[in-house]
Amino acid sequence: MKGLILSGGKGTRLRPLTYTSAKQLVPVANKPVLFFGIESIVAAGITDIGIIVGETGDEIRAAVGDGERFGAKITYIDQPDPLGLAHAVLVARDFLADDPFVMYLGDNLIAGGIASLVDEFRSEGVNAEILLAEVPNPQQFGVAELNDQGKVERLVEKPAEPKSNLALVGVYMFDHNIHQSVDNIKPSARGELEITDAIQDMVDRGLDVHPHIVRGWWKDTGKIDDMLEANRIVLEQLSNRRRGEISDDSRIEGRVDMGENVTIRHSLIRGPVVIGDGVTLDNTFVGPYTSIGDGCTVERCEIENSIVLAESEIRDVPERIDASLIGRNVQIDRNVRKPKAYRFMLGDNSTVSVP
């Protein structure tokens, strides 16, 4: 069985951050989202993995490499334009051949990984398995309608008036029959080959498409609020690892994972928090559910429930920073004016002066 990870989207919902960085490499708990997917596939016993890449392909290649660090063999497959999930299957056909495969969207996170789901697909002997989750906003997803016997009856991409609240989660398993279905469908009104149409074709041809309703958490990290929630969920599973230089007048409460060469002076850290290598915290409060990337400096500030990417500097912010996603090499400092609160979503290499 092979793995196919889709990592070619433009990440428009996370702009401006994704003007300069692949959305799949934005970190959750200081680990790129894409790495969680690779690790889940490898943990399911699948080590031959293709990664679909687009305009951020060089960045993805540099971050992932040949896969040796994950115990996998990585093949990169170019998709010049993001023309739909089924189009990704089409351009990966030479890599996939007639082997069964799991397709994983590179910006998704699923509790507990996918090993049990892959085992279920293999043991059931079905032609496809789709993961479904109950959501409050099904019109924003591909939606599945099941019949009275719990079988897949109909799939619709982003329906204006959904007849079900069961959204397609970003993990699919297929046998070779998916290739004929991809050949059978036409581009949708938005010009894409929709995976929902291809799966519907499998259903219409009488093939066995098995639905699995996900009961644990699942996150599509395409928006800032989803990124922050995913960060909170992952940090809840954090274990203590405290290294570095911690002054006597600093205090650490709860679960905190500290990297190498961390310096903490006159500060309070209240976990769960993850702190990368080479971070300096001075006269600072870092509250729960915060991830601070490698090489950051945070001085005379309060921050919580936020993600700060590597090499950023935050100094002298008079109000607490909350629910923020701050890019790489960002500088935030203070000038003379004073609003009441701040919320930031900043792209890489930004410079902001706050009152």
N, C-alpha and C positions, 0 to 999 in steps of 0.2 A: 504494500500500500504506500502511496506517495502523499506528500503534503503540498498544497498550493496556497501561498499567502499573498493576499492582494495588498500592495503597498505603493500604488501608483496614483492615488487621488491627490487633488490639489489642496484639500483642507480649507475650503473657503470659509467654513463656519468658525475657524480658529484664527482668522486673520485679525490683526496684522502679523501675529507670531509666525504663521506659515508662509509669509512672503519670503522668509529667509531660512526656514527649517521645515523638513518633512513632518507632517502631522504625526506619523507613526513613530517618530523619534522624540516627541515631547514626553518628558519623563513623568511617571507616577511612582511616588516613593523613591525618587532618584534612579529609576530604571526606565529606559525607553519602553513605551507601550508595546512596540513590535517585539521586543525580547520576550515578553510574557507569552505571546502567541507561539514563538519558536519553541520556547521551553515546554509549553503544553503539548505541542505536536511530538516533540522528542520523547516526552514522558509517556506518550501513548504508544511508543515503540516504532515511530515513523521517523526515519533519519534521512530519507531522500526527499529534499524539499526544494520546490521552485518558488521564487519570489517575483511577482509581477512588479515592475518598476516603470515609472514615467519620467517626468522632468526632474524629479529629485533623486533619480537613480544613482548618481555618483555618491550622494550623501548616504543613501541606504547601503551601498556597497562598502563604503569606508567604515560604517558602523558595524556591519554584520560580518564582513569578510567572507571567507570560504566556508564558514560554519563549524570549523574545528572546535572553537571555544564552547559550542553548544552540543558537541557530539553528533553533528549532522554534516551532510554534504549539501551545499547550497548551489543551485543553478539560478542565474538571473535571466528573466524573460522580459524583453522590452515591450511595452504597450504605449506607443507614442501619444495616443489620445485616450482619455478615460471614457470609453464608449460602452460601458456597462459591465456588470459582473459576468454575464454570459459571454461577452466579447473577450474577457480575460481567459475564460476556459478555451475559447477558440484559439487565441494566440499561444496558449500553452499546450496545444494538442501534441506537438512533437515530443515535448517533455513527458506528458502524461501517458502517451500511447494508449493501450487498452487496460491499463492498471486502474483499480479502484483508488480513489483519493479523497482526502478531506480538504475542503476549501475553507480558509480562515481569513476573515477580514482583519487586516493588520492593525486597526485601531480599536479592536474589541477586547474586552476582558470578561472571562467567565469563571465563576467560583468553582474551585475544585478541579479545574482543568478539563480535558476532554477524553481521558483514557477510558473511562467507563462508557462513554458514548461511542467511541470507536469500537470497543468490544461488543457493544449492543448491535452496531451496524454489521459487524462480521458475523455474529451469532444468529441474527435474524435472517440473514441471507436475502435482504431486500435490495432493490435497485437504487434507492436513495433514502437518506434520512435527513430530515430538516428539524432544526431546533426552533421552538416557539416559546414566547414569553408573553404573559398578559401585561399590557401597557395601557396607560390612561389616554394616550394620544395616537391611536393606530393609524390615523391618516398620514402620519409622517414616516410610515414604514411599509414594507411589503407585508401583506396581511393574508393569513390562511383561514379558510372556512372549512370546518370539519362536519361530516355527516353524523347521523345518530349513532353509527358504529365507531366513531372516532377516527374515520379515515379521511384523508385529504380529498376534498371535493373541488375546491377552487382557490386560486391564488391571485391576488390583485396587488399591483404596485401603487402605493400611496393613494388609496381610494378616497375620493371626496366624501363619500358616505359609507364608511366601513360597516360591514355586516358582522364583524368579529373584532375582538380586542386582542387576538393572537398575532403578535408581530413576529416576523422572521428574525431570529438571532443570527449574527454574522458567522455562523459555522454550518457547513453543509457537507454531507458525504454522498458520493456518487460512484456508480460503476460505469462501465464504458458506454452505456445507453445514453448518457447525458450528451454525448457528442452528436448523435443523430438529432436529438431535440434542439440543440443549438443551431444545427443546420436548417431545421424546420421553421424557425421563428424569423420574424422581420423586426427591424428597429421600431421602437415605440415612438409615441408622439414627441418625446424629447430627444429622439435620435440615438437611443441606446438599445443594445441587446440586453433585455431584462432577464435576470435569472428566474424571476417569478414566471415569465412566459415559458422558459425552457422546462421548468419543473411542471408547469401546467400541461405542456405537451407530453411529458412522461405519464402524467395521470391520464390524459386523454387516450394514450396508446395502451392503457391497461397495465402499465408497469407499477410495481409496488413501491410507493413513496410513504415511508414510515414517519409519522410525526412524533417528536419527543418534546413534551412541555417542560421547560426549565423551571424548577422551583426555587433554586438558589438565586443569588444576585448575578446580574449580567449588565455590563455597561458598554454602550457605544460612546467612545470618548471624543466625539466630534465637536462638542461645544464646551465652553469654559465651565459651566455648571456641572456637566458630566465628568470632566477631567477632575474637578475638585472632589466630587463625590467618590470617584474611583480612588483618588488619593486617600480619602478618609477610610474607605473600605480596606485598602491594602495596609495602611498604617495600623489598623486595628489588629492585624496579625503580627505586628512587629515584636521582635525580641530585643532585650537589652544588649547593647554592645558599646561600652563607654571607654573611649581612648582619648588621648590628647592631654592638653594642659588646662586644668580647671582650677581657678583661683578659690581660695578659702571663702571668699564672700559671695561666691556663686552657688546656686542651688539647682539640682536636677530632680524633677519629680516625674514618676511614671516611666513608661517605656521610651527609651531614647537610643537610637542607633547612631553612633558617632564614627566618622571615618578617621583616617590617619592625619596627624599634624593639625588637629583642631585646637584652637585657643579660645577659652571662654573666661571672660573677666567681668565681675560685677553684674552678673546676669542671672535670670531665672528662666529655666527651660522646663516646660510642662508638657510631657508627652501625651499621646504618641507623636514623636517627631523623628525625622531622619535628617542627619547633618552630614554632608559630603566631606571629602578630603580637603585639607588646607583652608577650612573656614575659620574666620575670626568673628566672634560675637563679643561685643563690649557694651556694657550699660544697656542691655537689651532684654526684653521679654519676648520669648518665642513660645507661643501658645499651641494648644493641641492641633493635630492634623496639618502640620506644616512640614514641607520638604524643602531643604536648602541645598542647592547643588554645590559641586566642587569649586573651591577658590573664591567663595563669596565673602563679603564683609558686611556685617550689619551692626551699626553703632547707634546708640541713643534712640532706639525705636521700639515699638511694640508691633508684633506681627503674629497672626494666627490664621488657620484654615486657608493656607496659601501655598503656592508652588513657586519657588524662585530657582531659575536655571543658573547654570555655572557662570562664574566670573562676574557676577553682578555686585554692585555696591549700593547700599541703602543707609543713609545717614540723616539724623536730626529731623525725622518726620514727627511732627507734634501730635498727630492723631494716630490711633491704631490702624494698621493696614489689615484688612480682612477680606477673605474670599477673592484673592487676587492671583493672577497667573502672570508672572514677570519673566521675560525672556533672558537670553544670554547677554552678558556684557552690558547690562542696563545700569545706569546711574540715576539714583534718586537722592536729592538732597533738599535743603530748605532755603527759601528766601523770606521775604518780609510779610507777605500776606497770609491770611489765616481762614481757610474754609473749615467746616466742621468735620468732614470725613472724606476718606479717599477710597476709591476702588480702581485698581489698575489692571489693564490687559495690554501689555507692551511687547512690541516686537523686538527681535535681537538688535543690539547696537543702538538702542534708544538712549536719550538723555532727557531726564525730566527734573525740573526744579519746582518744588512745591512750597507754597506759602507756609 
